[in-house]
């Protein structure tokens, strides 16, 4: 129904609206042709600035270069092969930005695999070729070979960098929280059987390749791996900084430097426990096989010893700051 005097249209069937730099589709809605603004429902879709916006209810205002979406919202970036979903979104074309909240999550395609990112709020900024995604509060990430958790996240598509951050502690929290409580707030990643945490974590992808290239952890870098043969043993490595490399998407080696300490269970070829290695050194190199620790090399005056299992008290088999956080690890999309 179109009213010529007011230049307004009420839409009751499959409808297309074609503007100078936007396309709209809906099957129910209202559109003011004078002001170029309207509300749209039923399979509603806006193709807006290289982004496809969908939702149960869409609001559009061309003069403000603004759109909003409610319930089952999806924003597809066709250039960067990414999708952001949630139950409420606001899109600001002039600022090249979008805010998505209420069960928000993003899907980024990485080398025939999908990286899922969940957060209370997701913010995408920048033009398509320089897209940046930020996640705030209760961030979780899920990929076929990676799991992760942090307070906030920064993803730069152009340089292929993902940053995981913790929330800064208040002065009161610094005073009253135990070391375990503080460590529990650090971002954490799981690669296969290995858990890695620290104050800040960087993941980098090969530019243009969209596959993992390197890993960096700064501040209390901690690696924990459940020993596969003992019932309650854990291989542990702690240092100030960690640098890792990937090959064909799999973690291949890690260098841990500064104030490095290790607890490692040693076995014979027949699977018999030789002892528990406790070593302090300045740096070490770890070689991985199938995302599990395969070999460790110590550098710069290592000081260590292999103890029989019965010679080490159970309380001394864990390094200071040890925190096994397997119950926080997301395993499926539903866990996000």
Legacy VTK file of the C-alpha trace (Angstrom):
# vtk DataFile Version 3.0
C-alpha trace
ASCII
DATASET POLYDATA
POINTS 336 float
0.000 0.000 0.000
1.553 3.277 -1.170
0.303 6.709 -0.037
1.291 9.320 -2.601
0.820 12.423 -0.423
2.974 11.181 2.451
5.303 9.112 0.261
4.991 6.139 2.611
4.628 2.464 1.792
3.286 -0.467 3.829
4.709 -3.751 2.614
2.730 -7.027 2.697
4.651 -9.357 0.404
8.109 -10.062 -1.054
9.605 -6.583 -1.563
12.890 -5.140 -2.776
14.045 -1.581 -2.036
17.066 -0.464 -4.045
18.934 2.629 -2.857
22.074 4.369 -4.051
24.344 2.211 -1.850
22.006 -0.267 -0.167
19.522 -3.021 -1.026
16.701 -4.119 1.280
14.478 -7.185 1.113
11.532 -8.085 3.324
8.074 -9.648 3.230
6.457 -7.357 5.815
7.348 -3.824 6.770
7.093 -0.074 6.461
9.193 2.357 4.427
9.184 6.148 4.242
10.458 6.997 0.784
10.839 10.689 1.663
13.203 10.141 4.604
14.508 6.737 3.466
13.850 5.018 6.758
11.771 2.024 7.727
11.093 -1.149 9.693
11.281 -4.577 8.077
10.309 -8.104 9.130
9.856 -11.632 7.759
13.064 -12.783 6.050
14.311 -9.187 6.286
17.756 -8.458 4.847
19.866 -5.342 4.257
22.888 -5.415 1.932
24.774 -2.482 3.377
28.372 -1.428 2.723
29.580 -4.943 1.702
27.780 -6.457 4.681
24.594 -8.515 4.670
22.454 -7.821 7.753
19.649 -10.205 8.702
17.285 -10.401 11.670
13.707 -10.987 12.794
13.250 -7.210 12.871
15.337 -4.588 11.085
15.319 -0.811 11.387
17.009 1.370 8.750
17.701 5.101 8.555
19.695 6.232 5.524
20.331 9.853 6.558
22.051 8.752 9.774
23.713 5.847 7.929
22.367 3.607 10.662
20.710 0.219 10.961
19.593 -1.910 13.918
18.579 -5.557 14.110
16.764 -7.565 16.779
16.553 -11.336 17.417
18.451 -13.989 15.434
20.747 -11.326 14.026
23.412 -12.222 11.460
25.987 -9.881 9.867
27.956 -11.462 7.020
31.208 -9.894 5.806
31.573 -11.356 2.315
35.083 -9.937 1.811
36.664 -11.343 4.996
34.688 -14.606 5.077
33.305 -13.894 8.536
29.891 -13.945 10.198
28.777 -12.308 13.456
25.574 -13.397 15.167
23.611 -12.379 18.233
20.210 -11.110 19.319
20.797 -7.354 19.035
23.002 -5.289 16.752
23.606 -1.688 15.745
25.432 -0.801 12.536
27.023 2.605 11.874
28.041 2.855 8.221
29.879 6.202 8.447
32.109 4.816 11.182
32.440 1.387 9.547
31.419 -0.193 12.827
28.922 -2.641 14.288
28.055 -3.631 17.857
26.510 -7.049 18.522
25.369 -8.291 21.931
23.041 -10.796 23.627
24.578 -14.227 22.977
27.002 -12.753 20.457
29.467 -14.932 18.561
31.598 -14.650 15.430
32.686 -17.216 12.845
35.963 -16.676 10.985
37.003 -19.073 8.213
40.621 -20.220 8.656
42.037 -22.653 6.057
38.892 -24.747 5.541
38.216 -24.605 9.283
36.083 -22.270 11.390
37.238 -20.220 14.365
34.266 -19.502 16.651
34.512 -16.518 19.010
31.912 -15.963 21.725
31.648 -12.859 23.928
29.072 -10.846 25.833
29.631 -8.043 23.296
31.380 -8.014 19.913
32.458 -4.808 18.154
33.585 -4.763 14.518
35.317 -1.622 13.226
37.085 -0.475 10.084
36.459 -0.988 6.369
36.309 -4.518 5.004
39.967 -4.603 3.935
41.145 -3.451 7.410
38.582 -5.137 9.629
39.134 -5.312 13.403
36.978 -7.382 15.759
36.932 -6.817 19.517
35.258 -9.071 22.077
34.446 -7.967 25.612
33.746 -10.091 28.696
33.587 -13.886 28.974
35.366 -14.524 25.682
35.679 -18.131 24.508
37.228 -19.411 21.288
36.781 -22.767 19.584
38.547 -24.306 16.594
39.072 -27.944 15.616
42.514 -28.006 17.291
42.343 -24.993 19.639
40.230 -23.990 22.628
40.560 -20.753 24.559
39.166 -18.393 27.172
39.875 -14.782 28.162
38.221 -11.604 29.400
38.683 -9.731 26.103
39.873 -10.339 22.547
41.328 -8.310 19.676
41.405 -9.680 16.113
42.992 -7.762 13.224
42.161 -9.386 9.884
44.660 -7.325 7.897
47.783 -8.409 9.803
46.341 -11.769 10.912
46.673 -11.252 14.665
44.534 -12.444 17.586
45.170 -11.074 21.090
43.699 -12.526 24.301
43.739 -10.254 27.368
42.735 -10.440 31.011
40.760 -7.774 32.837
43.090 -5.407 34.747
42.853 -5.992 38.492
41.783 -3.213 40.821
44.069 -2.139 43.682
41.825 -3.977 46.118
41.955 -7.175 44.043
45.748 -6.925 43.841
45.880 -6.870 47.635
43.315 -9.495 48.604
43.420 -12.077 45.798
45.678 -15.116 46.136
48.138 -16.026 43.370
45.780 -18.807 42.266
42.876 -16.337 42.047
45.004 -13.958 39.976
46.198 -16.735 37.664
42.627 -17.928 37.161
41.887 -14.607 35.447
44.708 -15.010 32.902
43.763 -15.946 29.326
44.234 -19.635 28.575
44.575 -21.809 25.455
44.432 -25.551 24.926
46.308 -27.255 22.076
45.474 -30.946 22.161
46.512 -32.143 25.635
48.496 -28.981 26.454
47.135 -26.057 28.463
48.926 -22.712 28.055
48.211 -19.517 29.970
49.744 -16.115 30.656
48.910 -12.474 31.215
48.533 -11.821 27.477
48.463 -14.256 24.534
49.080 -13.469 20.841
48.166 -15.791 17.977
49.309 -14.874 14.465
48.197 -16.257 11.111
50.098 -16.232 7.830
49.038 -13.149 5.912
46.682 -14.135 3.137
46.842 -17.808 4.123
44.421 -17.748 7.091
46.297 -20.503 8.923
48.133 -20.311 12.253
51.762 -19.229 12.054
53.024 -18.352 15.556
52.155 -18.041 19.244
53.447 -15.630 21.896
52.678 -15.507 25.636
53.951 -12.754 27.925
53.905 -12.665 31.725
53.836 -15.884 33.777
53.751 -18.163 30.730
52.601 -21.542 32.070
52.320 -24.869 30.207
50.571 -27.838 31.804
50.017 -31.262 30.281
48.379 -34.171 32.090
50.836 -37.051 32.177
49.316 -39.799 30.055
50.514 -42.726 32.180
50.324 -41.621 35.831
46.980 -41.042 37.531
47.712 -37.629 39.051
50.923 -36.427 37.402
51.318 -33.242 35.365
54.175 -32.106 33.142
54.709 -28.393 33.818
56.800 -25.570 32.399
56.774 -21.971 33.579
58.715 -18.928 32.367
58.354 -15.215 31.745
57.871 -15.443 27.969
56.895 -18.092 25.432
57.365 -18.155 21.637
55.917 -20.909 19.463
55.762 -21.863 15.787
53.173 -23.771 13.782
53.714 -25.975 10.750
50.741 -26.829 8.546
48.464 -25.536 11.278
49.906 -27.793 14.035
52.050 -26.620 16.959
55.639 -27.779 16.302
57.979 -26.121 18.785
58.071 -23.660 21.685
60.829 -21.573 23.247
60.332 -20.566 26.895
62.741 -17.965 28.295
63.566 -16.152 31.562
63.175 -17.743 35.016
62.241 -21.097 33.527
61.286 -24.082 35.704
60.233 -27.581 34.656
58.640 -30.669 36.172
58.579 -33.543 33.695
57.794 -37.268 34.008
60.413 -39.466 32.308
59.647 -42.967 31.007
61.677 -45.760 29.464
60.892 -47.105 25.997
58.883 -49.859 27.668
56.689 -47.298 29.445
58.218 -47.714 32.912
58.567 -44.535 34.981
62.245 -43.583 35.355
61.627 -40.588 37.593
60.469 -37.014 37.801
62.726 -34.341 36.313
62.886 -31.009 38.147
65.020 -28.406 36.365
65.704 -24.679 36.585
67.281 -22.954 33.569
67.338 -19.699 31.611
65.677 -21.074 28.475
64.343 -24.259 26.953
63.013 -25.573 23.660
60.040 -27.947 23.332
59.283 -30.077 20.287
55.671 -31.186 19.844
54.249 -34.221 18.074
50.482 -34.358 17.495
50.068 -31.352 19.844
51.744 -33.216 22.728
55.184 -32.602 24.284
57.687 -34.958 22.621
61.126 -33.560 23.518
62.577 -30.870 25.820
66.047 -29.290 25.507
67.505 -27.092 28.299
69.856 -24.140 27.700
72.141 -21.781 29.646
73.416 -23.586 32.757
70.452 -25.837 33.557
70.311 -27.045 37.165
68.175 -30.125 37.563
67.862 -33.667 38.793
65.732 -36.747 38.119
64.096 -37.997 41.333
62.449 -41.379 41.919
58.714 -40.905 42.273
58.682 -41.958 45.930
61.359 -39.366 46.780
59.206 -36.337 45.892
56.374 -35.287 48.164
53.094 -34.868 46.271
52.916 -31.215 47.342
56.252 -30.576 45.615
55.148 -32.043 42.265
53.443 -28.815 41.233
55.163 -25.557 40.385
54.102 -22.324 42.024
51.127 -20.925 40.135
49.909 -24.353 38.940
46.233 -24.224 38.000
44.601 -27.005 35.950
41.595 -25.338 34.269
40.261 -28.207 32.184
36.708 -27.620 33.496
36.744 -24.228 31.698
37.680 -25.703 28.329
34.896 -25.485 25.693
34.608 -28.735 23.758
31.646 -28.089 21.446
29.836 -25.138 19.953
27.110 -25.628 22.575
29.722 -25.041 25.317
30.209 -21.508 24.010
LINES 1 337
336 0 1 2 3 4 5 6 7 8 9 10 11 12 13 14 15 16 17 18 19 20 21 22 23 24 25 26 27 28 29 30 31 32 33 34 35 36 37 38 39 40 41 42 43 44 45 46 47 48 49 50 51 52 53 54 55 56 57 58 59 60 61 62 63 64 65 66 67 68 69 70 71 72 73 74 75 76 77 78 79 80 81 82 83 84 85 86 87 88 89 90 91 92 93 94 95 96 97 98 99 100 101 102 103 104 105 106 107 108 109 110 111 112 113 114 115 116 117 118 119 120 121 122 123 124 125 126 127 128 129 130 131 132 133 134 135 136 137 138 139 140 141 142 143 144 145 146 147 148 149 150 151 152 153 154 155 156 157 158 159 160 161 162 163 164 165 166 167 168 169 170 171 172 173 174 175 176 177 178 179 180 181 182 183 184 185 186 187 188 189 190 191 192 193 194 195 196 197 198 199 200 201 202 203 204 205 206 207 208 209 210 211 212 213 214 215 216 217 218 219 220 221 222 223 224 225 226 227 228 229 230 231 232 233 234 235 236 237 238 239 240 241 242 243 244 245 246 247 248 249 250 251 252 253 254 255 256 257 258 259 260 261 262 263 264 265 266 267 268 269 270 271 272 273 274 275 276 277 278 279 280 281 282 283 284 285 286 287 288 289 290 291 292 293 294 295 296 297 298 299 300 301 302 303 304 305 306 307 308 309 310 311 312 313 314 315 316 317 318 319 320 321 322 323 324 325 326 327 328 329 330 331 332 333 334 335
